[in-house]
């Protein structure tokens, strides 16, 4: 997929923590849940993430758009899990 990022969430990578990537071919895979009443956003980023190993994701928690916590090095191996479940 290519295109402009419509919704940018801080925490994609250290390089792009507070601004969207400018490289047009950068992949930006994210799932975010927002509570607009409380101003809290929890965003899960999927690989590839600059500065992380392949197969690693991260979760970022923001309050009013400011990063409160980054949880790095989350295993993002859906193919491996799917194959494991199929074998079992």
N, C-alpha and C positions, 0 to 999 in steps of 0.2 A: 504494500500500500504506500502510496505517495500522496502528498498534499500538504496543505498548511494545517498547523495545529490549531484547532478551534478552542480547546480548553487546555490551558497550561497549568500544571500543578508543580510547585517547587519540589525538588528532591530527585529529579530524573537522574542526575549525576552531579558530582562535585563541581564539574565544569559548568553545568547548566542549572545550578541550584536555584537561582532566582530569575533566570530568563530562558525562554524557549530556545532550543537548538536552532542555529541559523543554517546549518548544512541541510540542503534539501533532501538528501537521501538518508538522513538519520532516522532510525526507527524509534518510535515513541509509543510504547505499548503500556497502557495504564488502565486500571479499573479503580474508580474513586467512589466513595460513599460520603455524602455531605449531610450534615445536620445544620441547615441554615439558621434555625432558631438559636442554636448554641454557638454557631460560627466554627464548628469543628469539621475537618475533612480528614478522612483516612484514605490514602492513595497507595495502591499496590502497583509497583512497576515491574514489568517482566523483561527478561533479557532480550536483546543485548543492552547492557547499561555500561557506559564508558567507565572504566576503572574497576569493574567487577569481572569475575570469572564467568565464562560461558556457563549457562545453566543456573545462574544466581539472579534472584530478584531482590527487591527491597520494599519495605513499607515505610511510609512517611506520614506522620500525624501533624496536622497544622491546626492552629487556633487563630481565627481571623486572618488567615493567609500567611501566618508566620510559622515556620517550622519549629515544632516543639520536640519532636523525637524522630530519629531515623533508626530503623531496624534493618541492618544490612545482612547480606549473605544468606538469604532465604533460598532454599533449593527450589528451583523452577524446572522440574523434570517431568512434565506431564506424560511424555512418551514413555519414559522408563516406568512410571507408575502404571500406565495403561497396560503395557506389556506384562508387568508383574501380575496385575490383577487378572489378565487373560489366562496366564499360565496356572495360577492358583485356582 
